[in-house]
């Protein structure tokens, strides 16, 4: 690789905020079982429909007055932790893969689906588990 090619590669790798030159793939958590206290400031966003938080590699969203959805933060398209909740479903910010609240893929990039988890609300304690 000549000097120009090396310089371009260095600029691309150093300046790119969307990806990097090394493979940063991750795997979804194999065992999930934790509880969030919704009265805590850290998780109080979940008291409002449409909001979400990320905890322990899991994206947890308040999807209605009485329901939550939880999925892995790891997108099945390229195994990177870029999944968020947006517009009533889950969305990968890396390549636009979309998923339903049950983890089913809803477009070509999300066709493999992602791991979804169960949720149970007791008082202000929200349990997320496999």
C-alpha positions in Angstrom: 0.0 0.0 0.0 1.5 3.4 -1.0 1.7 6.5 1.1 -1.6 7.8 -0.3 -3.4 4.6 0.4 -2.1 4.4 4.0 -3.0 8.0 4.6 -6.5 7.4 3.4 -6.9 4.3 5.5 -5.6 6.2 8.6 -8.1 9.1 8.0 -11.0 6.7 7.4 -10.2 4.6 10.5 -9.5 7.6 12.7 -12.4 9.7 11.6 -15.3 7.3 11.0 -17.9 7.4 13.7 -20.1 4.8 12.0 -17.7 1.9 12.0 -14.2 1.0 12.6 -11.4 -1.0 10.9 -11.5 -3.9 13.4 -14.3 -6.4 13.8 -16.2 -5.4 17.0 -18.9 -8.1 16.8 -20.5 -9.2 20.1 -22.9 -11.9 21.0 -26.2 -11.5 22.8 -26.2 -12.3 26.5 -27.0 -16.0 26.9 -28.5 -15.8 30.4 -30.6 -12.8 31.3 -32.3 -12.3 34.6 -32.2 -8.9 36.4 -34.6 -6.4 37.9 -34.9 -2.7 37.5 -36.3 -0.3 40.1 -38.6 2.1 38.2 -38.7 4.5 41.1 -34.9 5.0 40.6 -33.9 8.0 38.6 -31.7 5.7 36.4 -34.8 3.8 35.1 -37.6 6.3 35.7 -37.8 6.9 31.9 -39.6 3.6 31.7 -42.6 5.1 33.5 -43.5 6.9 30.2 -44.8 5.1 27.2 -42.3 5.3 24.2 -39.2 5.6 26.3 -36.5 3.1 26.7 -33.3 2.3 28.7 -30.4 0.0 28.0 -29.2 -2.2 30.9 -27.0 -5.3 30.9 -26.9 -5.4 27.1 -30.7 -5.4 26.9 -32.9 -2.7 25.4 -36.1 -2.3 27.6 -39.0 -0.2 26.3 -42.3 0.9 27.7 -44.6 0.0 24.8 -48.0 0.8 26.4 -49.5 1.8 29.7 -49.4 -1.9 30.8 -46.6 -3.5 28.7 -42.9 -3.6 28.3 -40.7 -5.1 25.6 -37.1 -6.2 26.0 -34.6 -7.4 23.4 -30.9 -7.8 23.1 -28.9 -4.7 22.1 -27.0 -6.9 19.6 -28.3 -6.7 16.1 -28.5 -9.9 14.2 -27.4 -8.2 10.9 -23.8 -7.7 11.9 -23.7 -8.6 15.6 -23.0 -5.1 16.9 -24.6 -3.5 20.0 -26.5 -0.8 18.2 -30.2 -1.6 18.8 -32.5 1.1 20.2 -36.3 1.6 20.6 -37.8 4.0 18.1 -41.2 4.5 16.5 -42.9 1.6 18.4 -40.3 -1.0 17.5 -36.6 -1.8 17.7 -34.1 -0.3 15.3 -30.4 -0.8 14.6 -28.6 2.5 14.2 -25.8 0.8 12.2 -27.6 -0.4 9.0 -31.3 0.3 9.6 -32.4 -3.2 10.6 -35.9 -3.1 12.2 -37.5 -5.5 14.6 -41.0 -5.8 16.2 -41.5 -5.7 20.0 -41.2 -9.5 19.9 -37.8 -9.4 18.2 -39.1 -10.5 14.8 -37.3 -8.9 11.8 -39.4 -6.5 9.9 -37.1 -5.6 7.0 -34.3 -7.3 5.0 -31.5 -6.3 7.3 -33.4 -7.5 10.3 -34.7 -10.7 8.7 -33.0 -12.9 11.2 -34.7 -11.3 14.1 -33.2 -10.7 17.6 -33.4 -12.3 21.0 -36.4 -11.1 23.0 -36.9 -11.5 26.7 -39.8 -11.7 29.1 -40.8 -8.9 31.4 -42.9 -8.9 34.6 -43.8 -5.7 36.6 -44.5 -6.0 40.3 -45.0 -2.6 41.9 -42.1 -0.6 40.7 -39.8 -3.6 40.1 -39.5 -4.7 36.5 -37.9 -8.1 36.0 -36.3 -8.9 32.6 -35.6 -12.6 32.1 -35.1 -15.4 29.5 
